[in-house]
Amino acid sequence: MKNVLITGGAGYKGTLLAQACLERGCKVTVLDNFMYGFGPLLSFSSNPRCAVVKQDIRNLKREHVAGHDVIFHLAGISGYPACEANPHSAQTINVESTRALVNMLDANQILVYASTTSIYGQSGQRQDETAHPTPVSLYGMTKYEAERICMARPNAVALRFATLFGPSLRMRCDLLVNDFVHKAVTERCLVLFDEHSVRTFLHVRDAIAAYLMILDDPEKFVGQVLNVGSEDMNFSKLQIAEHTKQAVPYVEIVHSSLDDMDRRDFIIDFSRIAKLGFRRTVGLDEGIRELVRLYQWYRPYIPYQTI
């Protein structure tokens, strides 16, 4: 039985990862400050193999990480708006807390870091893992700095995830596809900025599948930085809007000449992780249909709010 620690385990990805690890028979510790409440964990919190630690990642202690075989480090301030609104916290949480975590680990513990393709910025070019990252936002900068800290130690893996979408136990409406579908269902209007800029997307369940690949065979992945996504999931914002309109025909698409403050423009090469066996299972249209059902069931849907 593997002993797993998930920092940020009550978040968008963390809740689904915790659930999946428990289903694999692991002993799971969820460490989170629970700023969005305990609700997302209620479905499996009574599992005797699930432990919950209410702790801010900035106050992490060695006792929290000791004894775990695999540490999935997901805790952090995520996304451009949140980092710009809290620049000091973005630095202390995303970077300095990661540095403290790394210094607490034993060499034989496996560290899996949740990085992001946002670090590729707006190159407009095809990017693989050998490209020099050029992040343009504080979010991207702090995530890349933390990635470098993690990869300076042995037994580490960094997963540079595409922009995620799809339902989760702790829902996020700010992710681009989730946001577009939410606005289409509840406001019947999408306003596009920099509509031809291209970025890459991945369903959250496929992100969990990537984590499980490492859980099952860590020796195959340690020491590597991997883009996580699929070659057929590179879309412009206009294409996302058009796919959304197919599922929500009554939505109006409004074209704006204003700039997007979080402009990203790149095409990602995912051949490295594909050679290791990763395949996405959920396409864009299927994920949009899931979101439409979610938002229509609870219209207007309000995710867990900050306490």
C-alpha positions as CSV (number, residue, x, y, z in Angstrom):
1,M,0.0,0.0,0.0
2,K,1.5,3.3,-1.1
3,N,1.4,6.2,1.3
4,V,0.5,9.4,-0.7
5,L,0.5,13.1,0.3
6,I,-1.5,15.6,-1.8
7,T,-0.8,19.2,-1.0
8,G,-3.8,21.3,-2.2
9,G,-5.8,18.1,-2.0
10,A,-9.1,19.9,-1.6
11,G,-8.8,21.8,-4.9
12,Y,-10.0,21.3,-8.4
13,K,-7.5,18.6,-9.3
14,G,-6.6,17.5,-5.8
15,T,-10.1,16.2,-4.8
16,L,-10.3,14.0,-7.9
17,L,-6.7,12.8,-7.4
18,A,-7.4,11.9,-3.8
19,Q,-10.5,10.0,-4.8
20,A,-8.6,8.1,-7.5
21,C,-5.7,7.2,-5.2
22,L,-8.1,5.9,-2.6
23,E,-9.7,3.8,-5.3
24,R,-6.2,2.4,-6.1
25,G,-5.9,1.2,-2.5
26,C,-3.5,3.9,-1.4
27,K,-3.3,5.6,2.0
28,V,-4.0,9.2,1.2
29,T,-3.3,12.4,3.3
30,V,-5.0,15.5,2.0
31,L,-3.2,18.7,3.2
32,D,-5.0,21.9,2.4
33,N,-6.0,25.2,4.1
34,F,-9.6,24.5,3.1
35,M,-10.3,28.1,2.1
36,Y,-13.2,26.6,0.0
37,G,-14.5,24.5,2.8
38,F,-14.5,20.7,3.4
39,G,-17.5,20.0,1.2
40,P,-15.5,18.6,-1.8
41,L,-14.1,15.8,0.4
42,L,-17.3,14.7,2.1
43,S,-17.9,11.8,-0.3
44,F,-14.7,9.9,0.9
45,S,-13.6,11.7,4.1
46,S,-14.9,8.7,6.1
47,N,-12.6,6.3,4.3
48,P,-10.2,4.9,7.0
49,R,-7.3,5.2,4.5
50,C,-8.0,9.0,4.1
51,A,-6.4,11.5,6.5
52,V,-7.1,15.2,6.4
53,V,-4.6,17.8,7.6
54,K,-5.8,21.4,7.8
55,Q,-2.6,23.3,7.2
56,D,-1.5,26.3,5.1
57,I,1.4,25.2,2.8
58,R,3.3,28.2,4.2
59,N,3.3,26.6,7.6
60,L,4.4,23.1,6.4
61,K,6.4,21.1,8.9
62,R,8.6,18.1,8.4
63,E,6.2,15.9,10.2
64,H,3.6,16.5,7.5
65,V,5.8,15.1,4.7
66,A,7.6,12.3,6.6
67,G,6.7,8.7,5.8
68,H,5.0,9.4,2.5
69,D,6.2,7.5,-0.6
70,V,4.8,9.9,-3.1
71,I,4.1,13.6,-2.7
72,F,1.8,15.2,-5.2
73,H,2.5,19.0,-4.9
74,L,-0.6,20.8,-6.1
75,A,-0.9,23.6,-3.5
76,G,-0.5,27.1,-4.9
77,I,-2.2,30.2,-6.1
78,S,-3.5,29.3,-9.5
79,G,-4.1,31.5,-12.5
80,Y,-3.3,34.9,-13.8
81,P,-6.0,36.9,-11.9
82,A,-5.4,35.4,-8.5
83,C,-1.6,35.9,-8.7
84,E,-1.9,39.5,-10.0
85,A,-4.3,40.2,-7.1
86,N,-2.0,38.7,-4.5
87,P,1.6,39.1,-5.8
88,H,3.3,38.6,-2.4
89,S,1.2,35.5,-1.7
90,A,2.0,34.1,-5.2
91,Q,5.7,34.4,-4.4
92,T,5.6,33.0,-0.9
93,I,3.1,30.2,-1.7
94,N,4.1,29.1,-5.2
95,V,7.8,29.5,-4.8
96,E,9.1,29.8,-1.2
97,S,6.7,27.1,0.2
98,T,7.8,24.8,-2.6
99,R,11.4,25.4,-1.7
100,A,10.6,24.6,2.0
101,L,8.8,21.4,1.0
102,V,11.7,20.3,-1.1
103,N,14.2,20.8,1.7
104,M,12.0,18.7,4.0
105,L,12.0,15.6,1.7
106,D,14.2,12.6,1.9
107,A,16.0,11.7,-1.3
108,N,14.0,8.5,-1.8
109,Q,10.6,10.2,-1.7
110,I,9.0,10.8,-5.1
111,L,7.9,14.4,-5.7
112,V,5.4,15.1,-8.5
113,Y,5.1,18.8,-9.2
114,A,2.0,20.3,-10.9
115,S,3.5,22.8,-13.4
116,T,1.8,24.4,-16.3
117,T,2.1,25.1,-20.1
118,S,1.5,28.8,-19.2
119,I,5.2,29.1,-18.8
120,Y,5.6,29.0,-22.6
121,G,4.0,32.5,-22.8
122,Q,3.1,33.9,-26.2
123,S,5.8,32.5,-28.4
124,G,3.3,31.7,-31.2
125,Q,5.6,28.7,-31.9
126,R,5.5,24.9,-31.4
127,Q,7.0,24.2,-28.0
128,D,8.4,21.0,-26.6
129,E,10.1,20.4,-23.2
130,T,13.5,21.6,-24.6
131,A,12.2,25.1,-25.4
132,H,13.3,27.9,-23.1
133,P,10.2,29.0,-21.2
134,T,9.2,32.6,-21.5
135,P,6.4,33.2,-19.0
136,V,4.6,36.5,-19.4
137,S,2.5,36.5,-16.2
138,L,3.4,36.4,-12.5
139,Y,1.6,33.1,-12.4
140,G,3.8,31.6,-15.1
141,M,6.9,33.0,-13.6
142,T,6.3,31.6,-10.1
143,K,5.3,28.2,-11.5
144,Y,8.4,28.0,-13.6
145,E,10.6,29.0,-10.7
146,A,9.0,26.4,-8.4
147,E,9.4,23.8,-11.1
148,R,13.2,24.4,-11.3
149,I,13.4,24.1,-7.5
150,C,11.7,20.7,-7.7
151,M,13.7,19.4,-10.5
152,A,17.0,20.2,-8.8
153,R,16.4,17.3,-6.4
154,P,16.4,13.6,-7.1
155,N,13.2,11.6,-7.7
156,A,11.2,14.5,-9.0
157,V,8.8,14.8,-11.9
158,A,7.3,18.0,-13.3
159,L,4.0,17.8,-15.2
160,R,3.4,20.9,-17.4
161,F,-0.4,20.6,-17.7
162,A,-2.5,22.1,-20.5
163,T,-5.3,24.4,-19.4
164,L,-7.8,22.1,-17.7
165,F,-11.5,21.9,-18.1
166,G,-14.5,19.8,-17.0
167,P,-16.5,19.1,-13.8
168,S,-14.8,18.4,-10.5
169,L,-15.7,17.9,-6.9
170,R,-14.3,21.4,-6.2
171,M,-15.5,23.2,-9.2
172,R,-13.7,26.1,-10.9
173,C,-15.5,28.4,-13.2
174,D,-12.5,30.6,-14.0
175,L,-10.7,28.1,-16.3
176,L,-11.2,29.1,-20.0
177,V,-13.5,26.4,-21.2
178,N,-15.4,26.2,-17.9
179,D,-15.8,30.0,-18.0
180,F,-17.0,30.0,-21.6
181,V,-19.6,27.4,-21.0
182,H,-20.7,29.0,-17.8
183,K,-21.2,32.3,-19.4
184,A,-23.0,30.7,-22.4
185,V,-25.5,29.0,-20.2
186,T,-26.1,31.8,-17.6
187,E,-25.4,35.0,-19.6
188,R,-26.0,33.8,-23.2
189,C,-23.0,35.9,-24.3
190,L,-19.3,35.3,-24.9
191,V,-17.0,38.3,-25.3
192,L,-13.7,37.3,-27.1
193,F,-10.3,39.1,-26.6
194,D,-7.3,38.0,-28.7
195,E,-9.6,35.4,-30.3
196,H,-7.0,33.9,-32.6
197,S,-4.4,33.2,-29.8
198,V,-3.9,29.5,-29.4
199,R,-3.5,27.5,-26.3
200,T,-3.8,23.8,-25.3
201,F,-6.5,22.1,-23.3
202,L,-7.0,18.9,-21.3
203,H,-10.0,17.4,-19.5
204,V,-9.3,17.2,-15.7
205,R,-10.0,13.4,-15.7
206,D,-7.1,12.9,-18.2
207,A,-4.9,15.0,-15.9
208,I,-5.6,12.6,-13.1
209,A,-4.8,9.7,-15.4
210,A,-1.3,11.3,-15.9
211,Y,-0.8,11.4,-12.2
212,L,-1.8,7.8,-11.8
213,M,0.7,6.7,-14.5
214,I,3.5,8.0,-12.2
215,L,1.9,6.5,-9.1
216,D,1.9,3.1,-10.8
217,D,5.5,3.2,-12.2
218,P,7.5,6.2,-10.8
219,E,10.9,4.9,-11.9
220,K,9.7,5.3,-15.5
221,F,9.1,9.1,-15.0
222,V,11.5,10.5,-12.4
223,G,13.9,13.1,-13.5
224,Q,11.7,14.2,-16.4
225,V,9.7,17.3,-17.3
226,L,6.7,16.4,-19.3
227,N,4.1,18.4,-21.2
228,V,0.8,16.8,-20.4
229,G,-1.9,17.0,-23.1
230,S,-2.8,15.9,-26.6
231,E,-1.8,17.0,-30.1
232,D,-5.5,17.3,-31.1
233,M,-6.4,19.6,-28.2
234,N,-4.7,22.8,-29.4
235,F,-7.5,25.4,-30.0
236,S,-7.8,29.1,-30.5
237,K,-10.2,31.0,-28.2
238,L,-12.5,31.5,-31.2
239,Q,-12.6,27.8,-31.8
240,I,-13.5,27.2,-28.2
241,A,-16.3,29.7,-28.5
242,E,-17.6,28.0,-31.7
243,H,-17.6,24.6,-30.1
244,T,-19.4,26.1,-27.1
245,K,-22.0,27.5,-29.5
246,Q,-22.6,24.1,-31.0
247,A,-23.7,22.9,-27.5
248,V,-25.5,26.1,-26.5
249,P,-27.0,27.5,-29.8
250,Y,-28.6,30.5,-28.3
251,V,-25.3,32.1,-27.1
252,E,-24.1,35.2,-28.9
253,I,-20.4,35.6,-29.6
254,V,-19.1,39.2,-29.4
255,H,-15.7,40.1,-30.9
256,S,-13.7,42.7,-29.0
257,S,-10.6,44.5,-30.1
258,L,-9.3,44.9,-26.6
259,D,-6.2,43.0,-25.5
260,D,-6.3,40.0,-23.2
261,M,-4.2,40.8,-20.1
262,D,-3.4,37.0,-19.8
263,R,-2.4,36.5,-23.5
264,R,-1.0,33.1,-24.3
265,D,-0.3,31.9,-27.8
266,F,1.5,28.6,-28.5
267,I,1.2,25.1,-29.8
268,I,2.5,22.4,-27.5
269,D,4.3,19.3,-28.5
270,F,3.1,16.3,-26.4
271,S,5.2,13.6,-28.1
272,R,7.4,12.9,-25.1
273,I,4.5,11.8,-22.8
274,A,2.7,10.1,-25.7
275,K,5.8,7.8,-26.1
276,L,5.4,7.0,-22.4
277,G,1.9,5.7,-23.0
278,F,-0.3,8.7,-22.2
279,R,-3.5,9.2,-24.3
280,R,-6.3,11.6,-23.6
281,T,-9.7,10.0,-23.4
282,V,-12.1,13.0,-23.2
283,G,-12.4,15.4,-26.2
284,L,-13.4,19.0,-26.1
285,D,-17.0,18.5,-27.3
286,E,-17.7,15.8,-24.7
287,G,-16.3,18.0,-21.9
288,I,-18.4,20.9,-23.1
289,R,-21.5,18.8,-23.0
290,E,-20.7,17.7,-19.4
291,L,-20.3,21.3,-18.4
292,V,-23.6,22.3,-20.0
293,R,-25.4,19.6,-18.1
294,L,-23.8,20.7,-14.9
295,Y,-24.6,24.4,-15.3
296,Q,-28.1,23.7,-16.5
297,W,-28.9,21.4,-13.5
298,Y,-27.9,24.1,-11.0
299,R,-28.5,27.2,-13.0
300,P,-27.0,29.5,-12.1
301,Y,-24.4,27.2,-10.7
302,I,-22.4,28.7,-7.8
303,P,-19.2,26.8,-6.8
304,Y,-17.9,26.6,-3.3
305,Q,-17.1,30.1,-2.1
306,T,-14.2,31.3,0.0
307,I,-14.8,31.2,3.7
